[in-house]
Amino acid sequence: MKLLFRPYIRYKFLNSLFTGMVGGSVFTIYGSLSPSTFSAGGIFLALGLMGMAYVYHYLMRLKRFFILSLAAEIIMLGMIGYFLVFPKYQITALIVYGAYQLSFVFGGYLVRAETHFARKARIMGWIDIAKQQGYLAGLLLSYGFYKLLEHYGLSDAKVQVYGLHILLFPLEIAIIMLLFGAFRVK
């Protein structure tokens, strides 16, 4: 398996665009959760990150990097789909929170592996620039989207967040397609 850096950088841009777009919406989704949920989630996250660190030596293979990247993206796609079907339930808030915590567990490894496979400072710089550009663009897009909805009289935060997730579903599919394009089987 080979990592193709130009397609990978495009993938990272869209991946970060997604992160920027979804960033503020979680506060609305998480509104029904108790503070103790976030403490429990933090414990899970810390244990998960530590567990991943114990197996870095096993995971630092390009094929495993691809598989865990794909797993993180599929978790996000599933979470968005679940939210779109069941937007008003407390269990949905727990599932969304759990999905993000799980993606953060993978994310710690993925950042380390990305650095390992990029190896050159110039490539790492391009990846980080694409991430920041994507994140900023996502924040600007979500801000504009929310303001547009407000302009048309849709000021209910839950309605706005639901509408945003309708856009996030095809974006996540595009992200998964770009991920596949960033890896080539030899």
C-alpha positions as CSV (number, residue, x, y, z in Angstrom):
1,M,0.0,0.0,0.0
2,K,1.2,3.5,-0.8
3,L,0.1,6.9,0.5
4,L,-0.4,9.5,-2.3
5,F,0.2,12.8,-0.6
6,R,-1.6,15.2,-3.0
7,P,-4.9,13.3,-2.7
8,Y,-4.2,12.8,1.0
9,I,-3.9,16.6,1.5
10,R,-7.2,17.1,-0.3
11,Y,-8.7,14.5,2.0
12,K,-7.3,16.3,5.0
13,F,-8.7,19.6,3.8
14,L,-12.3,18.2,3.5
15,N,-11.9,16.2,6.8
16,S,-11.0,19.5,8.5
17,L,-13.8,21.3,6.7
18,F,-16.2,18.8,8.3
19,T,-14.6,19.4,11.7
20,G,-15.0,23.1,11.4
21,M,-18.6,22.9,10.2
22,V,-19.7,20.5,12.9
23,G,-17.8,22.2,15.8
24,G,-20.5,24.5,17.2
25,S,-23.4,22.1,16.6
26,V,-22.3,19.6,19.3
27,F,-23.2,22.1,22.0
28,T,-26.8,22.1,20.8
29,I,-26.9,18.3,20.5
30,Y,-25.2,17.7,23.9
31,G,-27.7,20.1,25.6
32,S,-29.7,17.2,27.2
33,L,-26.6,15.4,28.7
34,S,-25.6,15.8,32.3
35,P,-22.2,17.1,33.3
36,S,-21.2,13.7,34.7
37,T,-21.6,12.3,31.1
38,F,-18.7,14.5,30.0
39,S,-16.6,13.3,32.9
40,A,-17.3,9.7,32.1
41,G,-16.5,10.4,28.4
42,G,-13.2,12.0,29.4
43,I,-12.3,8.9,31.4
44,F,-13.1,6.7,28.4
45,L,-11.1,9.1,26.1
46,A,-8.0,9.0,28.4
47,L,-8.1,5.2,28.7
48,G,-8.7,4.8,25.0
49,L,-5.8,7.1,24.1
50,M,-3.6,5.2,26.5
51,G,-4.7,1.9,25.1
52,M,-3.9,3.0,21.6
53,A,-0.5,4.2,22.6
54,Y,0.3,0.7,24.0
55,V,-0.3,-0.8,20.5
56,Y,1.4,1.9,18.4
57,H,4.2,-0.5,17.5
58,Y,1.5,-2.8,16.0
59,L,-0.5,0.0,14.3
60,M,2.3,1.9,12.6
61,R,1.7,0.1,9.3
62,L,0.3,2.0,6.3
63,K,-2.6,-0.5,5.8
64,R,-3.6,-0.2,9.5
65,F,-3.4,3.6,9.2
66,F,-5.8,3.4,6.3
67,I,-8.2,1.0,8.1
68,L,-8.4,3.1,11.2
69,S,-8.8,6.3,9.1
70,L,-11.6,4.6,7.3
71,A,-13.1,3.4,10.6
72,A,-13.1,6.9,12.0
73,E,-14.9,8.2,8.9
74,I,-17.4,5.5,8.9
75,I,-18.2,6.2,12.5
76,M,-18.8,9.8,11.6
77,L,-21.1,8.8,8.7
78,G,-23.0,6.5,10.9
79,M,-23.3,9.1,13.6
80,I,-24.7,11.7,11.1
81,G,-27.1,9.2,9.7
82,Y,-28.3,8.2,13.1
83,F,-28.8,11.9,14.1
84,L,-30.8,12.6,10.9
85,V,-33.1,9.7,11.6
86,F,-33.5,10.2,15.4
87,P,-32.7,13.9,16.1
88,K,-34.7,14.5,19.2
89,Y,-33.8,11.8,21.6
90,Q,-31.3,11.8,24.6
91,I,-29.9,8.5,23.3
92,T,-29.0,10.4,20.1
93,A,-27.0,12.9,22.1
94,L,-25.2,10.0,23.9
95,I,-24.5,8.3,20.5
96,V,-23.2,11.5,19.0
97,Y,-21.0,12.2,22.0
98,G,-19.7,8.6,22.0
99,A,-18.9,8.7,18.3
100,Y,-16.9,11.8,18.7
101,Q,-15.1,10.4,21.8
102,L,-14.3,7.3,19.8
103,S,-13.0,9.3,16.8
104,F,-10.8,11.3,19.2
105,V,-9.3,8.0,20.4
106,F,-8.5,7.1,16.8
107,G,-7.4,10.7,16.2
108,G,-4.5,10.6,18.6
109,Y,-3.1,7.6,16.8
110,L,-3.9,9.0,13.3
111,V,-2.0,12.3,14.0
112,R,1.1,10.3,15.1
113,A,0.8,7.9,12.2
114,E,0.3,10.7,9.7
115,T,3.6,12.3,11.0
116,H,5.3,8.9,10.8
117,F,4.2,8.3,7.2
118,A,4.8,11.9,5.9
119,R,8.4,11.9,7.3
120,K,9.3,15.1,5.5
121,A,8.8,18.5,7.1
122,R,7.6,20.1,3.9
123,I,4.8,17.4,3.5
124,M,3.8,17.7,7.1
125,G,3.6,21.5,6.6
126,W,1.3,21.1,3.6
127,I,-0.9,18.7,5.5
128,D,-1.1,21.1,8.5
129,I,-1.8,24.1,6.2
130,A,-4.6,22.1,4.5
131,K,-6.1,21.1,7.8
132,Q,-6.1,24.7,9.1
133,Q,-7.5,26.0,5.8
134,G,-10.2,23.4,5.9
135,Y,-11.1,24.1,9.5
136,L,-11.3,27.8,8.9
137,A,-13.4,27.3,5.8
138,G,-15.7,24.9,7.7
139,L,-16.2,27.5,10.5
140,L,-17.0,30.2,8.0
141,L,-19.4,28.0,6.1
142,S,-21.3,26.9,9.2
143,Y,-21.4,30.6,10.4
144,G,-22.8,31.6,7.0
145,F,-25.2,28.7,7.0
146,Y,-26.6,29.6,10.4
147,K,-26.9,33.3,9.5
148,L,-28.7,32.5,6.3
149,L,-31.2,30.3,8.2
150,E,-31.7,33.2,10.7
151,H,-32.3,35.6,7.8
152,Y,-35.1,33.4,6.6
153,G,-36.6,33.2,10.1
154,L,-35.2,29.8,11.1
155,S,-33.6,30.7,14.4
156,D,-34.3,27.5,16.4
157,A,-30.8,26.1,17.1
158,K,-32.1,22.5,16.8
159,V,-33.5,23.1,13.4
160,Q,-30.3,24.9,12.3
161,V,-28.1,22.0,13.5
162,Y,-30.4,19.4,11.8
163,G,-30.1,21.4,8.6
164,L,-26.4,21.5,8.8
165,H,-26.2,17.7,9.3
166,I,-28.2,17.2,6.1
167,L,-25.2,18.9,4.4
168,L,-22.7,17.0,6.4
169,F,-23.9,13.6,5.2
170,P,-22.9,14.0,1.5
171,L,-19.7,15.8,2.7
172,E,-18.8,12.8,4.8
173,I,-19.3,10.5,1.8
174,A,-17.0,12.7,-0.3
175,I,-14.4,12.5,2.5
176,I,-14.5,8.7,2.4
177,M,-14.1,8.7,-1.4
178,L,-11.1,11.0,-1.1
179,L,-9.6,8.8,1.6
180,F,-9.8,5.8,-0.8
181,G,-8.2,7.9,-3.5
182,A,-5.3,8.8,-1.1
183,F,-4.1,5.2,-0.8
184,R,-3.0,2.9,-3.6
185,V,-2.6,-0.8,-3.3
186,K,0.8,-1.9,-4.8
